[in-house]
Amino acid sequence: MTVSTNPLEMASAHLQRGAQRLVEKAPADALAAFDEAATLAPAWPDARHHQALAHIQLGAPAAAEAAVRAALELDPRHARSAHLLGALLCERNALEEALPLLRAAVLRDPDNAQFQRDLGVVELFFGNVEAARAAFTHALNLNIHLDEVIYTLVRMTPMQDGSPEAERLFALLADLEQRSATLSLTEQSQVQFALAKAYEDCDEIDRAFACLVKANALARKTISYSADDTDWRFEWVAETFDRDLMRRLGGQGDPSHRPIFVLGMPRSGTTLVEQIISAHHKVHGGGELVLMPNLVGKTRGVNGAVFPHWAGTLTAADCRALGQAYLEDLPKGDRGETHTTDKRLENAEFIGLIHLILPNATIIHVRRDPRDTCFSCFALRFSHGQEYTYSMEELGRYWRAHERLMAHWNKVLPPGRVLEVPYEGLVNGFEIWSRRIIDHCGLEWDPACLRFYESDRPVRSASLTQVREPIYNRAIGRWTPFAKHLEPLFAAMEGNEEG
């Protein structure tokens, strides 16, 4: 048997072996093989690119980023590395740096459907609607089954106007629905959500709701969620963060005024409120940061106690340390901004902790007519999270649990600590409420807040296209045409659900 002594051939063999180990979910072995390939062929970008893939599977995004940057230094035209680096940057919300990389990847490999799809997503984050539409359309032409592509295009398109684009999307959806038995549950669900949106646009309410029922039932089969666990967790949080704890540790955390927390139920108007605030020249829009959930998740108390159990044993020093740990990772912006928004909706669960570790942080809770809030949740396929939204009964029950928890915070926190912003009040009294919000943040008035829709900051939420428009009230009362179908939801919101 002849053994090759050509370094590139030897490196290629190591690369193939490592790629197979990645498929087998053995990333440490794969990385060792890719390291050998990189040593044998130090100028070969593919070796560095594959090192990055192994680091991703190992859960080491910083090492992955370093490896893929090395690949691009070796070959700035390496399309797969440009795309991978763009994707990694998106994961840590560095969207301004990610966008040109994703554009470069598409320029070098225009017929890669995944590249087109990912570019479309980020163009949409920046409000570049036509560029996003072009990328999604190209991706659809290349692979009709690519995740979220046809659903996103339908969400972007007025389906009632009889345009060629709307007619084509209707035809594609009808074909996919006919072939539903060959599709995954996730794709079947996306098709039904898309059809529901299309029929709602056309005022075919009964057909739209029938599709929503199917869509949510299909999505529910793909997730694991327990309403009992949510109720229990929220109750435990409320029992832990009582008046005595608030009184004992009040004012002991880090004194920074930088964080502005915007929270509430999904689809309640939190994106609009954050966009108004982040239009202020002294505010950096952080978006849906995972900092507080991550901080809570990695903190352990005595004997490994998890949240909220360890909160009952907090000291003043603990509060300051936790506040400082949060602030260390909070994005600061690059224009001298003094404040940063954090719009993670799940932070509602941590309001008591936020008050203790960051006593001067701003907290804003956005409320919307619960019927509109919950129906808008039921009518949307979320890209991730919000597992409670795919059943009317579970959705109504979650809303009730959220309301109980917010009522608890209002009882145990100082009056006015949390500003309650009604979505309908904001829409119908826009400048009055905008000024009230900015004042609550401790900032002087900035007229740019009224022109929030002109902001070029990226927005990563289901409302990303709506906040590119001036204020409007057409979303108020969206639930009304569907009222006869929503009795199970309303019963659950009142606590009268069956079972």
N, C-alpha and C positions, 0 to 999 in steps of 0.2 A: 504494500500500500504506500502510495506517495503522499507525503505530508507537505502542504504548501508552506513556503517560507516567505511568501509575499505578504508584507505587513497589512496591506489593505484587504487581501483575501482572508487573512487570519482575523482581522478586525470584523469583517463581514460575518464570519462564522460565529464569533462571540455575540455579535448583534442579533443574529437569528436565534441563537440559544437563549439569549436574554429575553427576546420578544416572546418566545414560547413560555418562559417562566412567568412573564407578566400575565399572559392568558391564563396560566394555571394559578394566579394569585399568589405568587411567591416573589414579591418585589425585592426582598433582600438578595436572593440569588440572582435575580435579573440585574440589579444594580451592580453586583460584582462582575457580571459578564460585560455590562456596558462600560464599566471602568476599565476593564481589560481592552475593550475596543478603542476607547479614547486614548489609552496609553500607546497602543500600537499605531493608531492613526490620529495623531493630535490635531490635524487640520481638517478632520472629517466632521462636519456639523451634525450628521445623523447620530453619531455616538453621543454627543452632548444632548441632543434632543431626546434621545431615549433615556438618558440619565434623568432628565426632568420628569419623564413619564413614570419612572420607577419611584422617584421622590414623591410624586403625587400620590401614588398608591401606598407609600409608606406614611402618608400624612405629614409631609414636610414641605409645605408650600414655599418657604423661603429658599430652601435648597433647590427646589424645582425651578424657581425663578432665576436663581444664579446660573443654573445649568443651561437653561434655554437662552439666557442673555449671552452666554458664552457661544452657543450655537450661532446666534445672529451676528456676533462679532466675527466669527469665521466666514459666514456667508450672509450678508445683509438681505439677500434676496430669497432666503430659505422660507418659503411660504408657510409650511407647517409650524415652524418655530415662531414666526410672526403671529400666527393665529393662536398658538398655545400661550405665548406671553400675554397677548391681549386678553385671553380668557382668565389667566391667573391674575392679571391686574383688575379685571372686573370683580373677581372674588373678593379682593380687598378694597373695592370701591374706588380704585384709581382710574376712573372712566376717561378722564381727559387724556391720559397717556395711552389707554387701551384703544381708543377709537382710531387713531392713525395706523396702529399696527393691524387692526382688523381690516381696515381699508386696504392696506398694503397686501395682506394675505389674499384678499379677493382679487386685487389687481393682478397678482401673479398666478392665481389659480381660480379663474372666474367660474369654472364649472364644478366647483366643490360646493355641494348643497349646504353642508354644515357651516362652511365659512360664510356663505351668503346669509344663512339664517341668523348666525351670531352677530354679524354686522348689522342686520336689520334690527335686532333687539336693541343694540347700543345706539344706533341712529335714532330710534324711537325714544330712548332715555333722554336724548338731547333735544327732542322736539323736531327733529329733521324728518317730518312725516313722509314727504315724497321720496327721499332717499331710502327710508325704511321700507316703503311700499315697493320700490324697485327691487331691493334686496330680497324681500320676502317673496315677491312674484317670481324672481329668478330661482329661488330655492324651491318654490312650489313646482315650477316647470321641471326641475331636476329630480325632485323626490316628493311626491304628493303626501307621503306618509311621515315626513319629518315632523318631529314633535312641535306642536303649537303653531305651525306655520299657517295652515288654512284657517284655524281659529282666530289668529291674530289679524289676518287679512280681513276676515268677516267683521271683526270688531272695529276695524279702521274704515270700513266701507258702508255708506248709506245703502242698505240693501233694498230699499223701496223705490229707488229712483229709475229703475229700468235700464240702467247703464249697461254697456257690454260687460264691464267688470263684474257688476252684481249678478248679471245673468250667468256668466261663466262660473262664478263661485257657487251659485245655486245648483248648477248642473253638476259640478264636481262633488258637492255635498250629497246630492241625490244618488250619485253613483257610489260614493263611499258608504252611504247608508244601506244601499242594496247589497253591498258586499261586506256588511258588518260582521258576519260570522267568521270572516277571515282576518279581522282586525283584532288587535289587542284591546283589553278593557279600557286602557287609557285612551287609545285613539278613538274607540267607539264613543267614549264620554265626550271627548273634544268635538266630535262631529255633532253630537246632540246639543252641546252648548252653543255651537256655531249656528245650528238650525234654529235654536230658540231665539238667539239674537236676531237672526234674519227675519223670522216670523213676527217678532215683536216690532221690528222696524216697519213691517207691512200691516201692522194692527191686526194680525191674526192671533189674537190673544190665546184662544183655547189651544191652537196648535203649538204656540210658543211654550205654553205651560206644560203640555204633554211632553215636549222635548226636554224641558227642564227636569221633570220628574225622572225621565229615563237617564239623563245626563248625570244627575246627582246620585242615583242608585248605582250606576256603573262606577262612578268615582269612589263611592263609599266602599265598594268591594275591594279597592286597592289600598285602603289605609287602615290603620289600627287606631282606634280612639275610644276612650271610656268617659262618658259624662259623669259617672260616679267618681272617678279619679279627680276630675276637674273640680267638682263640688267639694270633695274632701280637701283638696289642696288649698282652695280659696278659703275654706272655713279655718283650716290650720293657720294660714297666714293671718287672718283676722284675729284669731285667738292669741297669736303670738305678739302681734303689734297692737297692744292695747294702750289705754290712756297712760297707765303707769310707766310703760317703756318709753312712750313718747315724751312724757314729762321728765323722766330720769335722764335721758340722753339728748334732749332737745338742745340744738345749738352747738353740739360737741364735735361735729364733723368738720371737714375741710371747708373754709369760708368762701371758696371761689363762687363767683357769680356767672361763670362762663356757660354752664349747661342750661339749655332750654328744652325741657321734655314736653313733647306733644304726643298725646295718647288718646285712646278711645277704641270703640269697636271698629272693625274694618268697615269701609264704605260710609263712614260717618262724617267725613269732611276734614280729616286730619292732614291730608296732603295739601289741601287748599290753605289751611292755617299755616302749615310749615312754609309754603311758598310765599305767603304774605310776609312772614317774619324774615325769611332768608333773603327777601328783596332789600332789606335794610342794609345799609353800607357797612354796618358794624357786626353783621351776623354771617357766619359760615353755615350753609345748609349741609348738615351731616347725613340726613336721610335716615333710613331704617337700620340703625347701628345695632350690632349684637353685643355691645360692650357690657351692658348690665346683665343680661342673661348669662354671658360667659363668666363674668366676675362672680355672680352668685353660684354658678355651676361648679366652679373650681375651688370655691372657698369651703373649708371644712372646720367644724368646731371640735369640741372635746370628744374624744373617742370616735372621730370621723363623722360627727353629726352633720347632716345636710340641711339646706335651707328648707323651711324657715326655723328649724329647731335651734340652730346656733344663734339666731338673732336674739333670743331671750337672754343670752349670756354676754352680749356685747358690752364692751367698756368704751369709755370716751376715746382711748387710744385706738381701739379697733375701728371706731367710726372714722377717725381722721385717716387711718391707714387705708381703709376701703375707699374713702373719698379720693385720696391721692392716687390710688391704683386705677380708679376709673378715669381720672383726669389725665393720667400719663398716656392713655391710649386714645383720648378724645381728639379727633382731627381739629387742627387750629386754623386751617385756611392759609392762604399765602398773600393776603392783602391787609394784614394787620387787624383782622376782625377780633373783637373782644368777646364774642359769644358764638356758641355752636349749638345747632339744633340736633336733637336725638328723637326721631319719630318712630321708635320701636313700639308698636302697639302693646306688646306683651308687658311693657314697663308698668302698665296699670297694676299688675300683681306686686310690683316692687315699690309702690309709692311710699309706703311707710319707711322702707329702707333708704330710699332716695332722700327723704326728709331728714333722716338721722345722719347720713354720711355726707350729704351736700345740702346743708340747711338753707343756703342762699340760692340754690338752683331754682329756676322758674319751672312750674308744673302747670300745664294747660290740658284740660280734658274737654274734648269736643263731643257734643251730643247732637244727634239727628233724630227725627221722628223714628221711633224704633221699628215701625212697620216698613218705612223706606230702607232703614239700615239693614234689617234682616232680609227683606226681599232682595235687595241689591247683592247681599252676600250669596243667597241661594241661586241667583241668576248668573253668578260668575264662577269660572274655573280659575282658582288661584294657582299660580305657578309653583308655590310651595307653602306649607303650613296651613293654618286655618282649617284643621281637620274636622272641626265641629260644624262646618257650614253645609255639609252634604246630606243632611237629614233635617227636615223641618222641625222635628221634635227635639233633636240634639241642638240645633241652632237656637231655638227658643229657650231651651234650658240654659245654654251658655249665656245668652243675653241676660237672663234672670240672675245667674251667678255673678256676672259682671256688675250688674246694678247693685246687688247686695254688697259687693266688695267696695264699690265706689261710695255707697251710703256709709259704710264703716269708716272709710278714710275721712269723709266729711265730719264724722262724729269725733274722731280722735285727733285730728290735726287742727292747728289754729285756724280760726275763721279767715277766709280769703287766701289760705295757703295754695289751694288749687283753684285756678280760674276756670269756671264752667262756661264754655262757648257754645251757644245753640247754633247749629248750622243754618236753620231757617232765619234766625235773627241776623246772622252774619250776611246772608245773601240779600235780605231785604233792608238791612241797615248797614251797608258795607263799610262806609267810612267811620261811622260811630264805633262799630265793633272792632275794626282794624286799629283805630287809635287806642281803644281799651286794651287790646292784646299787646300792642307795643309798649304801652305804659306799664302793664303787668310785668313785662320783661325787664323793666328798669331802664328803658332806652328813650331817648328823645325821638320825636316824630320825624319820619323820613317819608316824603311824598312818594318815593319809589315803591313803597309798600302797596299803594293803590294800583300800580302798574306791574303787579306781580307776574303777569303773563308774559312780560317782555324779558324776564330773566332767562339767561342762557345756561343756568345750572342744570345738570342732569337730574332727572326724577325717576326713581325706580319704584313705582307703585302702580296699582291697577288704574289709578286716576291720572296717569302721566300725560294723556292727551288733553283731558279736560282743563288742567291747570295751565295750558298754553293759551286759553281763551280768556277774555274779560269775564267778569262775574255774570252768572246767569241763574235763573230759577227753574229751569225746565226739569231738573231732577226731583223737585219737590212733588210728592204725591205719585211717584212712579208706581207704587204698589196698587193704586186704586183700581185700574182695569182688571187686576188679577184677584181682587178681593174674594170672590166666591171660591177660589181655589185654595185660599190661605188659612182656612179654619184650623188645620192641624198646627200651623205655626203660631197662630194667635193663642190657641189653647195652651201650647207649651210655654209661651211667654207669660201667660197668666198662672201657670202652675197646674193646669187642668189636663195635661196630656194623659193619654191612656197608658196603662202599664206603669 
